[in-house]
Amino acid sequence: DPESWQTKLECCKVCLLNCSPTGIEQMKNLVLGGIGSFTLVDKGNVDPRDLGKNFMLTPTDLGEGKAKAIAAHLNELNPSVAGSFVDEDPNDIIANNSEFFSGFSVVIATQLPLQTVVVLDGICRNEEIVLMVFRSHGLIATMRVSFGEHVVIDPKPEVAAYDLRLSQPWPELRDFAQQFELKSMDDISLRHVPFIVLLLQAAHDWELNRSGDLEGSKDYNEIKNVLNGMRRTHDEENFQEALRSVRHAWKPTSVPRHILDILDDDALDLTQSSPDFWFQIAGLGAFLRQNGGAMPLDGHIPDMTCTTDAYITLQRIYRDKAESDAKLVGNFVRAFLKRAGRSEDGISNDEVRSFCKNVSQVRVLRWRTFSAEATWEEGCGAALSRHLATNETQPYAAIYIILRAVDIFSERQNRQPGEHSDNYDIRQDVIRIKAIAYGLLSEIGVSVRVSVLDDLIEEAVRCGGSELHAVASVMGGIGAQEVIKIVTQQYVPCARTLVYDATKSTVIALL
């Protein structure tokens, strides 16, 4: 139901730490998209440099608190979104006031050092808050989401995969197909027979001379020969639809691989506090065991050439079967709720029907903690090593290393590499960043020299820590889309670190 997705978005409360161009670009898109509320956290005041890199500020804002000024402009974009600000340093809040984050749905952190992000990630995971982290440096940037567990209810695949269940027609569908006497029909009536009926009758004729299930190109070609033998001309659209669907109509009844992985998840050790989703998955597992491994029918059928009455009848047959399957799943769900000490009515019939309609596409995502990433644990170091050894991904893995090196440099020198200071020396900054970068490589066991690093390091130092409009716009737009995906549980969000190279206008997901 689209209204439910909009309701979820309207209940979303977003906190932005640091009013950087990337963060403000993302907030602009979220405010226009209709989130419930936002809070900006930034201690700085607006200075002339901010006017050149943040389009949400005007000369009249000079001297004002940055968070206050930008919040006012964001509120003008969508008055229905409640906006507020806090004139404090995000680092201080993270270190001394973790309760501040309670109640937010999403926290967006921009340009924060990794060790601070590690602490923030722990806070957000304890509060079950989605954390999104951005690093932007000249023409390169990264984005990473962190969350314990996220369920995608409606991934919206690009190609609709209809489950017509022709390999296991139930009695009502079989009886409907047998009502059509194809040989005695006139030409006009034959042109309006649903292609599902044509396929079922062709399969029946094929089975009279063969045994076993349809499998392989040879069997499908034989079905096509049967269909062509039924035709009277060569321009019947319903027969053309049937011929196009032969290979796709007889889908195996096996459970999709990703569903088998979910059914093997430790979260199925249900307790009273288990999320509703896992009770529904438990109900699905019981249904599969009783139903011979066939998934619940979703009840959707494609458009087809046939009479209105025939199409409506087919819709009803598939809808009734889907409803019957959903009821059986619901019975199992209620049994698991009762066993865990919860109310049997804790999950409504409508929720179970929606679950069964989308279950074949459901995804469960879990993100690696920033603590594990900071110490190269949970396979992070090994994955980065593989990417560095692959020509296609090596430049992006090098960008990731450079941003980690820039982060360490900034913590040690209390400034960005290439940023003017009393001790500024661009050549020395390049040498320092290279030493840090190759030190990181040694930590993950990479001993060979990565030539692409040298050019990228010089560019990273040359930019002097600047955050460019073009990069901020791209990353802010991507980030806003990812937030909406997660909040509405539609589409599949990025489960890894997204690396952006503006010189090539390309992105890739690593780690």
N, C-alpha and C positions, 0 to 999 in steps of 0.2 A: 504494500500500500504506500504510494508516494507520500501521503500525508504523514505517515509514521516516520519516514526518513526526515521530512522537514521538521517534525516535532523534535526528533533527536538533535538536529542541528540547532534549533532554537533553545534547547536546554544546555548547549555547550558553553562552558566558561573557560576562556583562554587567558593565560598569563604570558606576557612577553618580557623577558629579561634582556635589557639593553636595547635602546631604540636605534639600532643600526639600520642602514638602508634595506638590507635583506629582511630583517624582522618587520619593518614597517610595510614593505611591499606585501609580505604575507598577511599582515593584519588588515591591510586595505582590502585584499581579496576576500578574507574571511568576514569582514564587516559587511561588504557588499553581498556576500553569500547568505547572510542572515543568521550568524551565530547569536547566542543569547547575550553574552557580555564579554568584556575584555578589561584587563588591567595591565597598564604599562609600568615597568619598574626601571628607573634610570636616575642616577644622581646628578648628572651633568646639566649645565645650562647651555642654551643655544648660543653658539658663537658664529662668526662669519664663515668659517669653514663648513659648518653644518648646512648653510644655505646652498652651498655648491654641490652637496652630495645627497641631500634629502629633500625630495620634491614636496613633502608634506609641510615644510616650513617656509615662512615668508619673512621679509626684513622686519616686519612688526613684531616678530617673535624673539628678536635678539635680546639676550639677557634673561629671558623667561626660562623656567625649568623645562628641560627638553620633553620629559614625559607629559607634563601638563599641556604644553603647546600642541604636541602631536595628538594627544587624546582629544583635544577640542576639535581639531581638524577631522579626525576619524569619525567623531560623533556627527559631523555635518553630512558625511556620506550616507549614513543610515540612522535616522533618529530613533528607530525601533530597537537599536542595539545599545545596551547600557555600557557606558565607558567610564573608567576611572584610572587614576594614576597614583604612583607612590614615588616620592623623591628620595629614594635610598639606593645605596650601592647594592646590586644583586649579590655580590660576593659576601657582604655582611649578612644579608638575610639568609643566604644558604648556610652560612657558618653558625649563625646565632639564633635564628628564628624559623626553624623548619615547619612550625605549625602554620606559618603564613600560607603555605601551599595547599593546605587542606581545603577541599571544596572545589578546586579547579578540575576541569576535565582534561585540559591540555596545557602543558608548560612548554614554551618555545624559548630556547636559550641560544643567543647569538654571541659569537666572539668571546666565549668564556674559555679559560684554560682547562685542559683535560682533567687535572686533579680536582678542580672545582666541579666539573661535570660529573665525575665519579661520585662525589658526595651527593650532588643533586639527584643523580640517577637512583641512589639508594633511597632518598626521601620519596621520590615519585613512585617507586615500586612499592614501598610500604603503604602509600596512600592510593595505589592503583590508578595513578595518573599517567597519561601518555606524555612522554618526553620527546621533544624534537630538537635536535642540536644542529646548528649551522656554523661553519667556518668559511669565511670568504676572504681571499687575499689576492688582490690584483685580478688576474684573469683566470684564477682557479678557485674552486669552492667544493665543499662537501656538505652533505645532509645525511643525518642518521636519525632514525626513530628508535626509541627504546621503550619496551613495554613487556610485561610478564607474559600475557596470553591474549591473543586477539582472534576472534572468530569472524570469518567472512560468511555472512548468511547468503548474500546475493552477489556473486562475483561478476555477473553480467558478461558471459563469454561472447566473443565477437560473432561466433557462428552458433546458431541455435541447434542443439542436438536433441531431436525429438525421439522419445522412447515409445515406439509404436507397439512393442511387445509382440511382434508377429511370430517370433520363435516360440512363444508360449501363449497363444491366444486363449483367453478364458471363455467359458461357455457362451456368454452373451455376445461377445465379438464373433465367435465362430458361427453362432446361429444367425447373426445379422448377415454375414458374408454368404451363407448358404441360401439366403432368400432370393438372391439374384440368379435367375436362369439366363445365363449369358447367351446360350445358343439360340434360344427362342426370342430374344429381344430384337426389335427393329434397330436400324443403324443409329437413329437419333437417341434412343434410350441407352444404347451401348456406350455412346459418347459421354454419358453422364453418370456412369458407374464410378464410385470413388476408387482411386488407385489402390487404396488399402484392400478393398474387396478383390480387385484384380490380382494383387500379389498373393493374397491368401488362397484364392482359387487356383492360381498357377502353381503354388507350392503344393497344394493338395493333389493336383494332377501329376506333378513331378514325383511325389511320394508314392503314388500308386505303382510306379515302376522302379522305385529305388527305396533304400532304407537308410536310416541315419539322419543326422542333422546336416543342414547346408553348411558347407565349408569350402573355401578355396574358389579360385576363379573359374574352374571347370564347372562346378555346381551352379554358380551364379550365371554363367553363360547358358547353361541348360534351362534355367528358369526364364532367361530372356528369350530363348527359343520358344518356350511354351507360350509366353506372352505374345510374341510376334505371331504365333499360330492362331491366337484368339482374335487378332485384328482383322478388320474388313477393308480398311484403307490405311494410308500411311500418314494421316494428319490428325488422328485422334489425340487430343491433348492429354486426356487421362491415361492413355497407354504410354505416352511419352514420360509423364510423371512417374508411372510405375517403373519404367525401364531405368530412369535416372536414380530410382530409390532402391533398386534391388540390393546393391552392396551394403547400403546403410540401414535397410529395414530390418535385417536379421542380425541384430546386435547380440553379442554373447550376454548371458545373464549373470556373468561373473561380476563381483563387486569391484569398483574402480580401485586402483592401487592406493590412491591417497586416502580413500575411505577405510581400507584395510589398515593403513597406518594409524588412523584416528581410533579405530576399534581396538588397537593394540596399545593405546596410550595409558600411562599410569593413572591419569585423571579419572579413569573409569572405576577406580576404587572409591565408590561414592560414599560421601558423608552428608550430614545434615546441611553443611555449609557449601556443598558443591554447587557450582553454577547450573542453572536450568539446562543449558546446552548439553552438559554431560549426562543428565538424566534422559534427554531425548536421544542421545547417541546410544545409551544403554538400551533404550526401547527399540532403536533400530537394530542393534545386534540381536536382540531376542526375536524380532520380526524376521530377520534373515535366516536364523536357525530354523524357524518354523516354516519359512516360505521357500526352502530349497535354495537359498542364496540369491533370490531375485529381489532387486531393490523395490521400494514402494513406487508405484506408478505416479508420475506427476500430473497426468491427465491432460496434457497439452497435445493438440494435433495441428499440423500445418494447414494452410489454405490448400484447396484442391479443386479440381474441376469436377463438379457433381451438382445434383439438385440441392436446393435449400433444405428440403425435408431430410434427405440422406445425410447431409452434413450435420444438421442439428441432432439427428439420431446418433451419429457417431460421436459427437461431442458429449452427449448424455452418457453413452456407454463408457467412454474413457473417464468422464468425470465421476461417474458412480463407482468405477473400479478404484480410482484414486481416493475417493472418499472412504471406501471400504478398507483400503490399505492403511489410510491415516487413522481410522478408528482402531484398527488392530495395534498399530504402533502406540496409539494413545493409551490403550489398555495396559500395555507393557510399561509405559512411562509411569502411569499411576501406581502400578505394582512396585516399581523401584522407589518412587517417592514414599510410599507407605513403609517400605522396608528400611528406608533411611530415617524414618521418624518425622517426615514432613507431611503436610496436608496433601491428600490425593488431588485436590483441586488447585494445587500450587502452579500448575502449568495448564493453561486453557486449551480447549479443543482447537481454537483458531490458531494458537501458537504451534500446535503439533501439525496442523494442516499446512501452515506456511513452511515449517521445517521440512516436511515430507516433499513439498513442491520443489524445494531447492537443494535437497540433501545430497544429490549426486555431484553438486558443484561446491559444496561447503569446503572451506579451508580453515585450518588452525595454524596461526603463526606465533612464533615465540622469538624474541630478540635476545641476542647475547648482551650481557651487562657491560657497562663501560668499564667496570673494574676488571673484568676478564680481558677486555680489549686493551686496556692500559698496560697489562702485564703479559700480553700475547698468549693468554690461556684459551681454552675451549676451541683449539684449532685455529685461532686467529693468525698466529705467526706462520703456521704451515700454509694456510690459504694465501697469505700475502706473498710468501716465497714462490708459490706456484704461479701467481699472477705476474710476479717479476720475471719469471722464466719463460713467459709466453709473450710473443711479439705483439699480439693484439691488445693485451691488457697491461703490458709493462709500463707505458707512459702514465696510465691512470694510477697504477700501484705506486709509481714514483711520486705522483702528485700527493697521494695520501701520506707517504713518508715525509715529503717536504713540509706539509702542514703540521705534522707531528713535530718536526724539527723546529719549525717557526714557533710553535707553542713553547717548546723547551727553551729556546733562545729568549723569548719574551719574558719568561719567568726568571731567567738568570740575569738578564741585562736590564730588566724593567723598562723595556721599550721594544718597538718592532724592528726587525732587521731592515737596514736602509733608512730608518727614521733619523733625522738630524738630532744631534745632541753634542755635548761638549767633547765626548770621546768618539765621535762619529768617524768611521773610516770604512768606506764601502768595501774595500778589498778585504779588510779584516772581518767584516760581517760575512762575506762570502765564504771565507776560510772557516769561520766558526760554524756556519750552517752546514757546510760539507762535513765537518768533523762530527757534528751531531747526527746528521743523516746516515753516515756510514757506521756510526756507533749503533744506531737503531737497526741497521741491516745485520750487523754482527749479532745482535740480540736474538734475531730470528734465524740465524745460521746461514746468512747469505754472505759469502766471502768474495764473490766475483765483483768486479767493478761494473756498475750500472751506468753506462755512458750518458743516457738520457737525463740522469740526475743533474749533471753539471750545468747544462743549459737552463734547466728549469730552476735551479738554485739561483743563478744569476738574475733571472727574471723575477724571482720571489723577492730578492733583495732590492732590485731596482724599483719595484712598485712601492716600497717604503710603508707597507701595511695599509695601503689604500683599499677602499671598498668601492668598486665601480658600479655605476648605475645599471649598465647592461647586464652584468652578472647578478646584481641584486634582483632585477626584474625577473630573470629566468628562475633563479632559485626560490624567490618568493612565490612565484606562480606555482611551481612544482610543489613547494611545501604546503600551500593552501589546499591543493588538490589532495595531497596525502592526508591532511587533517580531516577533510570532508569524507574521504574513503573510510577512515577509521571510525569516525563518529557515527556515520550512517550505516556502517557494516556492509557497504556496497563496494564492488570492485576489490581488487587485491592490492594492498599497499606494498611499498618496497620494503623487503625484509632485510636488506643489507645496506651498507654505506654507499650512498650515491655520490659519484665523483664527476664534477663538471669541468671541462676544459673549454673555455670561451674562445681560445684561438682556433679551435676546430669546430666549435658549436656542437659538441658531442657529450653525451653522458654515458656512464656505465656503472653498474652495481657491483661492488666488491665486498668481500668478507661477509 
